Amino acid sequence: MERQVKLFQVFNPTVFNDLIRIFGQENVVQFSDPSIVGINYDYSTSKLPKIMGKIPFDQVQQYILTPTELLKLMLKASDCGFRPTISLDVEIEDEEEKENLEKAIAQLKRSPSDSNLKILKNELERLEEDYDAFPNAVTFRVDNERVRVQSNGILLASDKTIDAAKDVLSYH
């Protein structure tokens, strides 16, 4: 079953106990990076605004992934042996442009390195300039199940794939 997890950046590690008290142990997701915490939510029963209304924002903030952080996430996913893709917030109609982006992604997947990351970054910057296209999510598969990390700090993963997602999110 796919879970939705809203990610937050933690300023003070003692906030974990507060979050557990507020949301329950089963709904607080801890990551290997102690500055990240997630809160499980089911959109059909506990909408995101309800979650956000309970968050102690004096101790945490929303975890938003910039385009550069999404690229680092792609590199980490590639390093972990996954084959990530990156989604844009607009559809690129030009076939040659789509092909260039796909080639840059494939090159990073084949050989995860800073130089191949730079090639992909340059391609994305060009698409931003030409089409106002921004990366908005990184997706990869674990045992044929999708893991998606969105730029707005929403993680979509299953119980089986959450550990892989935690590993990839330790990219800092």
C-alpha positions in Angstrom: 0.0 0.0 0.0 1.4 3.4 -1.0 1.9 5.9 1.8 2.0 9.6 1.6 4.6 11.2 3.8 5.1 15.0 4.3 8.7 15.8 4.9 10.0 18.4 7.4 13.3 19.7 8.3 14.1 19.6 12.0 15.9 22.3 13.9 16.0 20.6 17.2 16.1 16.7 17.5 14.0 16.8 20.7 11.0 17.7 18.5 10.7 14.0 17.5 9.1 13.3 20.9 6.6 16.2 20.4 5.7 14.9 16.9 5.2 11.3 18.3 2.9 12.8 21.0 1.0 14.8 18.4 0.7 12.3 15.6 1.4 8.9 17.2 4.5 6.7 16.8 3.1 4.9 13.7 2.8 8.2 11.8 6.2 9.7 12.5 8.9 8.5 10.0 12.5 9.0 11.1 15.3 9.1 8.5 19.0 8.4 8.8 19.6 12.1 8.3 18.5 13.4 11.7 17.5 16.7 10.2 14.6 15.1 8.3 11.3 13.8 9.7 8.2 12.7 7.9 4.6 12.6 8.9 2.4 9.9 7.3 -1.0 11.0 6.2 -3.8 9.6 4.2 -5.3 12.2 2.0 -8.8 10.7 2.2 -9.0 10.8 6.0 -6.4 13.3 7.2 -5.8 16.0 4.7 -2.5 17.9 4.5 -3.9 21.2 5.9 -5.0 19.3 9.1 -1.4 17.9 9.5 0.1 21.3 8.8 -2.1 22.9 11.5 -0.6 20.6 14.2 3.1 21.0 13.2 5.2 23.0 15.7 6.7 25.4 13.2 8.9 26.9 15.8 10.9 23.7 15.7 10.5 22.4 12.1 9.9 23.7 8.7 8.5 22.2 5.5 11.2 20.3 3.6 11.1 21.7 0.1 13.5 20.3 -2.6 15.0 22.9 -4.9 16.0 21.8 -8.5 19.6 21.4 -7.3 18.5 19.2 -4.4 16.4 17.1 -6.8 19.5 16.6 -8.9 21.5 15.5 -5.9 18.7 13.1 -5.0 18.9 11.6 -8.5 22.6 11.1 -8.1 22.2 9.4 -4.8 19.4 7.2 -6.2 21.8 6.2 -9.1 24.6 5.6 -6.6 22.2 3.3 -4.7 21.6 1.3 -7.9 18.2 2.6 -8.8 17.3 4.1 -12.2 15.7 7.4 -11.3 13.8 9.7 -13.6 13.0 13.4 -13.1 9.7 15.0 -13.9 9.1 18.5 -15.1 6.2 20.8 -14.2 5.4 21.3 -17.9 5.2 18.9 -20.8 7.9 19.5 -23.4 6.4 19.0 -26.8 9.5 19.2 -28.9 10.8 15.6 -29.5 14.4 16.7 -29.9 14.3 18.5 -26.5 12.7 15.4 -24.8 15.3 13.2 -26.4 18.2 15.4 -25.1 16.8 15.3 -21.6 16.3 11.5 -21.8 19.9 11.1 -23.0 21.2 13.2 -20.1 19.2 11.2 -17.6 20.3 7.9 -19.1 24.0 9.0 -19.0 23.6 9.7 -15.2 21.9 6.4 -14.7 24.7 4.5 -16.5 27.5 6.3 -14.8 26.6 8.3 -11.7 29.2 11.0 -11.4 29.4 14.8 -10.8 30.3 15.4 -14.4 27.2 13.6 -15.7 25.1 15.4 -13.0 26.4 18.6 -14.4 25.4 17.6 -17.9 21.8 16.9 -16.7 21.8 20.2 -14.7 22.8 22.1 -17.8 20.1 20.5 -19.8 17.5 21.3 -17.2 18.7 24.9 -17.0 18.3 25.2 -20.7 14.8 23.8 -20.5 14.0 26.3 -17.7 15.3 29.1 -19.9 13.5 28.0 -23.0 10.2 26.6 -21.6 10.0 27.8 -18.0 10.2 24.1 -17.1 11.3 23.2 -13.6 12.0 19.7 -12.1 9.2 18.8 -9.7 9.8 15.2 -8.7 12.3 12.3 -8.8 10.9 8.8 -9.2 12.6 5.4 -9.0 11.5 1.8 -8.6 12.3 -0.6 -5.9 11.3 -4.2 -6.7 8.9 -2.9 -9.3 7.2 -0.5 -6.8 7.4 3.3 -7.4 9.0 5.7 -5.0 8.4 9.4 -5.8 9.9 12.4 -4.0 8.2 15.6 -5.0 9.7 19.1 -4.8 7.0 20.1 -2.3 8.3 17.6 0.2 5.8 14.9 -0.4 7.2 11.3 -0.4 5.1 8.5 -2.0 6.4 5.1 -1.0 5.1 1.7 0.2 5.9 -0.1 3.4 8.3 -2.2 1.3 10.1 0.7 -0.3 10.2 3.3 2.5 13.7 2.1 3.7 15.1 2.6 0.2 13.5 6.1 0.2 15.2 6.8 3.5 18.5 5.8 2.1 18.1 8.0 -1.0 17.0 10.9 1.1 20.3 10.8 3.0 22.0 12.5 0.1 23.3 15.5 2.0 
